[in-house]
Amino acid sequence: MSEIRAISDESLAQAVEIVRDGGLIVIPTDTVYGVACDPRNIEAIRKVFAAKQRPKYKSLQVLLPSIESMEKLHLDLPVPLNRLSAMFMPGAFSPIAV
């Protein structure tokens, strides 16, 4: 099922249910659309890779409210990103490969 919904309390509640049930939602941002799922659900993550036709070797972004919340997902930032994140977060931070 796909459906375009205006942002409202009802559509946000529906989005939460879809994600909790292992589904995907598409979220508009200022520049692109993001495909979102529950990062703790491996089947949902597989759906994102399939929907985007993304190779498995290319990682996905995980947006979190804090560095501490990474522990719940058993994620670690490699050096030096762990030090940079401690200095600059919370706030917008995008590592750029040069």
CORCORNOR-V252288 format. One record per pair of residues at least 6 apart in sequence whose ideal C-beta (glycine too) atoms are under 8 Angstrom apart, sorted by the first residue. I is the first residue (numbers start at 1). GAP is how many residues later the second one is. Records with the same first field share a line. If there is no record, write none. Layout:
BEGIN
I = GAP + GAP
END
This chain:
BEGIN
5 = 6 + 9
15 = 10
18 = 6 + 7
19 = 6 + 17 + 18 + 19 + 25
20 = 18
22 = 15 + 16 + 19 + 21 + 22 + 25
23 = 14 + 21 + 24
24 = 11 + 12 + 13 + 20 + 23 + 24 + 27
25 = 10 + 11 + 12
26 = 7 + 8 + 9 + 10
27 = 6 + 7 + 8 + 9
28 = 6
35 = 13 + 16 + 17
37 = 7 + 8 + 10 + 11
38 = 6
39 = 6 + 23 + 34
40 = 33
45 = 15
48 = 6 + 12
49 = 7 + 11
54 = 6
62 = 11 + 13
64 = 6 + 9
65 = 25
66 = 23 + 24
67 = 10 + 18 + 19 + 22
70 = 6 + 7
76 = 6
77 = 8
81 = 14
84 = 9 + 11
85 = 8
END
